[in-house]
Amino acid sequence: MPPKLRMLMPRGTNILFLFFFLIAILYLLPWHHLSLSSPLTPSFSSPGTPVDVSSILTAIPPGHANYAWTENDASAMEERDFVTIGEEPHFIEFKDETILDVVTGNTLQRANEGTTFNLAVLKLPRGSRWGFVGVARGPTRRREFMTVKGHVSREQVLVAFGLNITSEGHLFAVTPGQTLDIPMAPKEGCISVGPWVATYGAEDPRLFWTDAGTPALTFARYSDDLDTCRSVGYVADLRDMYAPLGEALSPGEGVKEYDSRRVPGAGNNVEFIMRENQGSVEKNWVGFFPGALADGHSLFPHVQYAFVPSLTLQPTFITPRRIVYDPIDLPPQLDTKDCIGNAHSAWEAKRIHQASPLYRLTLCERAKGKGCVAGEENTVLFGLAHTKRGPSHYGKFIATFNVTYPHNVISVGPRFMMSGLNDDQINYVLTMAPIVPSDLNPSLPSPYSSQTQRYLPNHFFLDDKILFTLGHEDLRMVSVLADLKEVMGRQKICEIRGVELFDL
């Protein structure tokens, strides 16, 4: 404020002017919507339709009662069968030779190892040109002329493209692939992990909507620190890196218009790190946002860092290139960190790891419209985890978590298999998406028109179908459609000192 103007104004007016001036500055700052929510701040939520959470999660789907629940059960049973869910897998056709290299503007040259696989998808709002955006791991460039510590160089890329879905629930690509411009280089911190020192670039993409309404991407990448090897990268808005998405996406359902403003010096590829105990190789961090409904502004996710023992991280410090995380401590009355490990005790902690992001699931039926209102009492976070044996075996189960602080484990589900896919074939799940009848048959009325609340496109309800996207044998992209109720069945409620959470 100019000095002369300040002197002419009365003291009360002076303070009032300063207050509104500061508010205006904060509003106009780039990325003003990137604020962090305190974990103790109540989330934006309504009371919610009353449901019996325990009964819903523990319900036994028809025909599931006699199947093995976990590895110990299977070992003791004659047939050793886990339940098989879903329809037959759909293998997605994709033309690698049409992939556009965004750096050169030409097709991807000299990709000589592998194909496009490990597909993550994100459901787009109604009215968008595509039903989904996908990001997958593309073919690798093996560069024999260059070695790192005696190992042949391998460059990995991520590829983005648009997809639609058929009436049978089969995904198909509707655009050519385009690489994402993610810097890559060998890292000194990778020397201790042997051949991996010569493999660099991005892998393991996961997509989800932020509470700010932006399409976010996490992926494994090199660490910015010289002495560590791999970390998790985060793109808060995929439209920064993949311009066709901005043209295809129709705002709505909590999804915002594209905003390219940035804090000075900020990049569009930031790094997740823990303030303490950051490992040399970090991967499989999965993001989520607190609360039963999106708050409309939070851009930086909380992270489920581990399932066994469960460890949740919250973002506590932001720089233009890094998001720093600290663990959330569980109070004794909600300390369920060992619940998953106890339920699947045949597996060592290091052999169970999270696969998909955590999604909101409201435990009533979307089709009931105003009779199914999401709230903290009836909504959980849920995600898929893998049990890993050897280099190719990936088992699967679901776990649920509290949408409110401290985001403790609520329940854990049984092992299951997917129709037509063998767990020994490297069937690696990246993402899940809710599918409603009008997604498969556009002539049907949309369930969204009868809902009074605003739900992001990846918010699940109990009567939805669930679309899994997977990598198959590190070679193909696969999708499987299943009923959500059969996927969620036979959960075991976590206990505190021998008493179930809901009985405390």
N, C-alpha and C positions, 0 to 999 in steps of 0.2 A: 504494500500500500504506500503511495507517495506520502512523504512527511507532512506536507501542508494539509493534505486531506485528513491525515490522522489527527493533527492538532485541531482541526475545525470540528471534529466529531466528539460528542459527549462520551464519557468513559463507558457507560452502559451500551451505547450504540457501537462504540469501538469494539467491545468484546463480542457483541452479537454479529457484527460484520466479519470479525475474524473467524468466528465459528462457522458461518455459512461459507466463507472463503475456503476454509480447510475442507469442508464437506465437498465443495465443488471440485477442488484439486484431486481429492481421493477418487471421486467419481470419474474424472477425466483421465486418470492415470491409465496407461496401457495395462491390460491384465488385471484391472481392478476386481474382476470376478474370480481371481485365483486365490481368494482368501482361504485360510484353513479354519475348519470348524473345531472348536474345542471338544474333546470327547465327552466332557461333562455337560455340554450344552444340549438341551432337549432337541431331538430331531423334529423336523417338520412332519407332523403326523396327526391323524384324526383318531378317535377312540377305536374304530375298527369293529367289524362284525364279530360277535362272540363265536368262538369255535372251541372244540376240545382238541388242543394241539397234540397232546399225548396220544389220544385215540387215533387221530389221523395219521401220525407218523408211525405208529406201531401196527396199523391195520395190515392184515395179510391179504394180498391180492388173490383173486380166484386162481387155484392151481399151483400156488407158490409154497404151500405149507411144508411139503416134504423134501424140498431142496436143501442142500448144504448151505449154511450161513457163512462160514469162514473156513480157512484152510484146515484147521483142526477137525471141524465137523466132516469136511470132505475126505480127509485121510481115514476117518473111522467108518465111512459109508462104503458099501459095496460098489456103487456106481460112481461115487465121488463127483457127483454132478452139481454144478451151480446152475441157477435158473438162467434161461436165455430170454432176453427181452428184445423187442423191436421187430420191425419188418426187415426184409432182405436188404443187405447193404447195397448202396448205389455208388459205383465207381465213376467219378467225374472225369469226363474227357477234357483234355486241355492240350493246346498246341504250343509246345515250348518254342518252336521255331518262329512264332510271331511275337515273342516277348520283346517289348521296347525297352532299350537301355536309356533311362531318362538322362544320363550324363552325356551320352553322345548323340541322342536323337535317332539312333539307328537300332536295328534289331540286335539282341544280345549276341555278342560275338565270342566264339571259342569256349562256349560252355560245353565241356567234354566229359562231365561226370554226373550221373544221376539225372533225375527229372524233377518236376514240380510236385511237392508233397507237403504233408503237415499243414493242412488248411485250417485257418481260423476264420470265422464269419461273424458279422454283426448285422442284425436285422435292422432295416431302415424304416422310417416312418411311412405310413400310407401316403400315396401320391408321389413318391420318389420314382425315378426312372427305373431303378433296379429294386429288387426285393431285399438284396443283401450286398454288402461289400465284403470281399474276401482278401486275406493276406496269407500267402503261403511261402514256404521255403522253396526257392527256385533251384535250377540246376547249378552245379558248382563248376568253377573254372580251375582245373588242375594245371598248374604252371610248372612244367618239368624243368624249365631253364633256371628257375629260382628256388633255392633251398634255404631253409631256416634251421640252423643247428643240425644240418644233415637230413632234414625232412622236406619232402616236396611241398611247395606252397599250394594252398587250396583256398580260393576266394568264394565265400558264401554270400548269396543275395536273398532279399525278400522281394516278392512279386505281389502286386495288388491288382485286383480286377473286380468287375461287377458280376453278380449272379442273380438268377431268378429261380423259381421253384415250380415244378409241374404239379398237376392235380394228384399225382402219386406220391408227392413229397420228395421228388428227386431234384437236387440242385444241378444247374448247368450254367456255364460261363456265358455271358452276353457281351463281353468286351475282351480284347486281347490283354495279356498281362503287361504290366509296366513295373520296372524295378523301382525300389525306393532308394533314394540317395542317402545311404548311411555310411559314414566313413569307416574304413577298415585298414588295419595295419597289424603286423606281428607285435606282440607285447613281451617285453623282457620278463614280466611276472609269470608268463606261461611256461618258462623253461622247465620248471619242476614237474609239469604234467606231460612231458614227453612229446609225442607227435603233435599234440594239440597246439604247440607253439607255432606250427606252420599253418594252422587252420584259423582263419579269421573272417570277420564279417558278421552277419546277423543270422539268428535262427530262433526257433520256438516262439512264433508270434501268438499273441492273445489279444482279442479285441473286446471292448466293452464301452458302454456309454458312461460318461462322467455325470455327476449330478448337475454340472453346469450345462449339460446338453451338448457335449462335444464327443465325437467318435475317437476314442483313445486306443493306443496300441502300446503294448509292452513286448519286449523281445530280449533275447540274450545277445550280448554284444561285448566288445572288449572294454576293459576298465580304463577309466581316465587316469587312474593312479599307476605310476610306473612299476610299482612293486607287487601289484595284484594282477590277476589274469582276466577273469570274466566277471561282468556285472549285468544288471538288468537296466535296459534303456526304456525311456518313456517318451512317447509322442502324445501330447495332450489333445491334439486335434489332427487327425490323419489328413485332413484337407490341406494342411501345411505341406505335406510331402506328396500327396496324390491329388492333383488338381481335378481330374475327372469326377472325383467324389463330390466336390463342391458343386459341380454342374448337375449331378444326378440327384443329390439329396434335397428333399423337400422338407423345410422346417415344420415342426409340429410334434405333438406328443412329448413335449418337454425338450425337443431338439432345437438348438439355436441356429440362427444365421451365422455364417462364417465371419470371424473377426480376426484380422491379421495383425492387430496391434500387439506389440511386445515390450516388455521392460528392456531398456537399452542394454545390449550385450547378451540378451537371452537367446538361446538357440531353440530349435524345435525338436531337439533330441537330448533330453536330460537324463541324468543317471540317478538311480535309486542307490543309496548307501545307508548302512547302519552306522550310527555314531560310534558304537563300540562293537567289537567282535565281527567285523566284516571279514568274510572268508576270501581266500585267494580266488576261488571259483564260486560265483553266486549265480543261481538260475532258479526257475520255477517259482518265483515270487508271483502270487496271484492277487489282483486288486479287488477291492470292494468299497462301497460307500455305506456309512452308518445310516440307520433309520429305515422306517417302513416305506417312505417315499423320498424322492429326490428333493433336496433343499433348494435347487435352482441356481446354486452358485459355486459349490465346491468342485474344484478341478483336480485336486491331488488325492489319490485314493489312499485308504488304509491298505495294509498288506497282510495277507495270511502267509506267513513266512514258512511255517512248518505245521504238519498235522500230528507228528509224533515226536516229542510231546508238542501239543498245540502251542503256537507262539504267534501272537498278533502284533503288528507294528503300526504305529501312528506317525504321520508326518509332523515334524516339530520345527524344522528350520528349512528355509528355502533360499537358494542362491540361483543366479541365472542359469547355472549348469547342473546343479545338484539338488535333490530332495533328500534331506537327512531324516532318518527314522529312528525312533526309540521304541522299545518294547512296552506293551501294556501289561502291567502286573495284575494277576487275578486275585481278588480278595478270597479268603478261605471259603466263604459261603458259595462261591461260584468257581472254585478251582477244579475245572474238569479237563485240565490239560492232558491227563493220561487216559482219557476216555477212549480215544480211537486206538491207541496202542494196546490197551487192555482188551478191547473187543476183537482186534485182529492180532492177537499176541504171538502168532506163529511167525510174524514178520518182524525183522529188526527195524528199528526206527529209520535207519538210512535207506531201507528198501520200501518205504511208503512215502510218496511225495504227492503234492497237490498237482492237479492237471489243468482244470478249467478255472476261470475267474469265479468268484462267489457272486451269485445272483439273488435278487429278492424273489421270494416265493410267498404269495399270500394264500393261506390255506382255506380258501373257499372258492366257489366256481365263478369264473369270469362271466359266464352266460347269465348269471343272476342279476347283473347290472347293479342297480342301486341296492340290491340285497346282499352285495358282497363288497364291502368297503375295507380297504387296507388300513391297518393300524399296527402299532407295536405289539399288541396282544395276539395278533393272528398272522404275523409275517415273520419268516425266518430268512436267513441267508443260507444258500446251499451250493455245494460244489462237488465236483468229481475228483477222486484221488486214484492214483495208480499203486498197485503192489508190483514190485519189480524183482524178477528173478533172472539173473543172467542178462545178456545183452539184448534179448529179443522178447522176453515174457513181460507183458503188462496186464495185470489183473485190474479190476475196476470196482469201486464202490462209491456211495454217496454219503456225505456228512452234512449236518446242519449246524448253524451257528446263530447266536443271539444278534439281532439287528441293533440292539442297544449296547452301550458300554457295559462290560468290558469285552463284548464279542466272544464270549466263551462258547465251547462246543455244547450243543444241546443233545444231539443224537448222532448215531452212526449206523449206517446200513450194511446189508450183506454184500458179499461178492456177487457179481452177476457177469454174464457173458452177453455178447451181442450176436444176433442172428447172423449166421454165415461167416463169422469172423473168429478165428482161433486166437486165443490169448498168447500163443507162442509165435505170432506172426508180426510182432511190433505194430499192434493197433493202438496208436497213441492219440488220446483225445486232447483237443486244444480248446474247443468252445462248445457251448450249447445255446440253443435259441428256442423261444416259445413259438409254437405254431397253432393258429386258431383255424376253424373251418373256412373262414373267408379268405385265408391265405392260399388255400388249396382250390377253392371254388369262389372266384370273385363275384359270382351272381348271388351269393348268400349275403345276408345283411351283416355288417361289421358289428362285433360286440362292443366296440369302443363307443358307439353312439349312445349307448344306454348307461355308460359309466359316468359318475359325477366327479371322479378324481382324475388327475393327470398322471399317467404312468409312462415311463420310458419304454421304448420298444422291446427291451430285454427283461421286463418285469413278468414273472411267471404267475399263473394261477393254477388251481388244482385240476381243472378240467382241460388244460392245454395238452397238446402233444409236445414232445421235446425232440429237437433236431440236434443230433451229435455230429460234429465234424472231426475227422480223424486223419492221421497219416497212416498209410498201410505199407509195411515192409520197407519204409524209407524210399518208396517209389511212387505211390499213388495217393490221390485224395479220395476220401470216402465220406459218405454221409449215411446216417441211420436214423430213421424216424420211429419213435416209440411213444406209448402213452405215459404221461408223467406219473400217474398213480402207480403203475407197476414198477417204475424206476424207484419211487420213494418208499415202497412197501417194506414191512418187517424191520423198521428201525428199532434200535435199542436206545432207550433214554439214558443219558449219562447219570451217574450217581455221585453223591458226595457222602463219604463215610458210610456206604452201603444203602443210602436212601436216594431214590430217584429225584431228579431236580424238581419235578412238579408235585412231589409229596413233601417237600421241605416246609 
